[in-house]
Amino acid sequence: MLVQRHYRVARGPGARAGEIDLVMRDRDGTLVFVEVRSRAGLAQGGAAASVGAAKQRSLVFAARHYLARLATPPPCRFDVVAIDGERLEWLRAAFGAG
C-alpha cells in the first residue's frame, strides 16, 4: 500500500539531503522505502547498480528523518525497483541501513 511519494529532506536552503521515491507499507506492517531507478539498458551495470553507497547513505538519512516523526517506528526495509529498458525487477531488501 502506498503511504507517500517523493518524501524529501532538506539540509538547508536549496540543498537536498535525501529523497525517497516511494514509502509503502507491506502486508505484514513493514514500512518499505523504495528507490526507483530507470536506465535505457544494462550499460555500466544497469539501474540496480546505480544505487551505490552514496545514494544508499542519502536514502538511509531520509528514512531516519521519516521514522523520527513516528511515535513507534515499525520494522522497515529498503527496496529498489530497477527498470532496464523493458525489464522491471523489484529487489526486496536490496540493502540495509547499517
C-alpha distance (Angstrom), angle and dihedral (degrees) to the residues before:
residue distance angle dihedral
M1 . . .
L2 3.80 . .
V3 3.82 113.4 .
Q4 3.81 101.5 171.0
R5 3.82 142.4 -12.8
H6 3.79 126.7 -141.3
Y7 3.79 100.6 3.5
R8 3.83 105.3 -168.8
V9 3.78 131.5 -165.7
A10 3.80 119.0 -163.6
R11 3.79 121.7 -151.2
G12 3.78 91.8 -163.6
P13 3.82 140.9 -38.4
G14 3.80 106.8 -26.3
A15 3.82 94.0 -11.0
R16 3.78 117.2 111.5
A17 3.78 117.8 -154.3
G18 3.77 97.5 -174.7
E19 3.76 147.6 -21.2
I20 3.77 132.1 -158.2
D21 3.78 114.9 -153.3
L22 3.81 96.4 -153.6
V23 3.79 134.6 7.3
M24 3.79 109.7 -161.5
R25 3.79 138.1 171.1
D26 3.79 119.5 -132.6
R27 3.81 121.3 -143.3
D28 3.81 91.0 -100.4
G29 3.84 91.7 55.7
T30 3.80 96.1 -101.2
L31 3.79 113.1 146.6
V32 3.80 108.6 -130.1
F33 3.80 122.4 -156.6
V34 3.81 107.3 -158.4
E35 3.80 127.7 -161.5
V36 3.81 113.4 -163.3
R37 3.80 116.5 -155.3
S38 3.78 127.6 179.4
R39 3.79 130.1 -170.0
A40 3.79 131.2 172.9
G41 3.80 90.7 -126.4
L42 3.79 145.7 -21.2
A43 3.80 96.5 -73.5
Q44 3.81 112.0 136.7
G45 3.78 92.1 11.1
G46 3.78 99.1 -53.2
A47 3.77 133.0 -108.2
A48 3.81 98.8 -42.4
A49 3.80 92.1 51.9
S50 3.81 89.8 55.4
V51 3.81 90.1 70.4
G52 3.79 93.8 84.3
A53 3.78 131.9 166.1
A54 3.82 95.6 -77.8
K55 3.80 92.6 50.8
Q56 3.80 90.7 46.7
R57 3.82 90.9 52.7
S58 3.80 89.7 50.4
L59 3.81 91.4 50.5
V60 3.81 92.8 47.4
F61 3.83 90.0 49.8
A62 3.82 91.4 52.1
A63 3.81 92.1 44.6
R64 3.81 91.8 52.1
H65 3.80 89.0 50.4
Y66 3.82 90.0 50.3
L67 3.82 93.0 47.3
A68 3.82 92.4 48.8
R69 3.81 88.4 66.8
L70 3.80 91.9 60.7
A71 3.81 123.1 86.4
T72 3.81 92.3 -142.5
P73 3.81 113.1 16.4
P74 3.81 112.7 -144.5
P75 3.79 124.7 -139.0
C76 3.79 109.6 -74.4
R77 3.80 142.6 -171.0
F78 3.79 140.5 -172.7
D79 3.80 119.1 -118.1
V80 3.79 129.9 -177.5
V81 3.79 124.7 -150.2
A82 3.81 105.3 -156.5
I83 3.79 118.7 -165.9
D84 3.81 115.1 -170.6
G85 3.78 109.4 178.4
E86 3.81 104.7 -58.4
R87 3.84 94.0 -14.9
L88 3.82 119.6 97.5
E89 3.79 122.0 -170.2
W90 3.82 125.9 -179.3
L91 3.80 109.8 -153.0
R92 3.80 109.5 -160.3
A93 3.80 115.4 -152.3
A94 3.82 89.5 2.8
F95 3.82 91.5 171.2
G96 3.78 140.7 -7.5
A97 3.78 134.2 -118.7
G98 3.81 93.8 -117.7
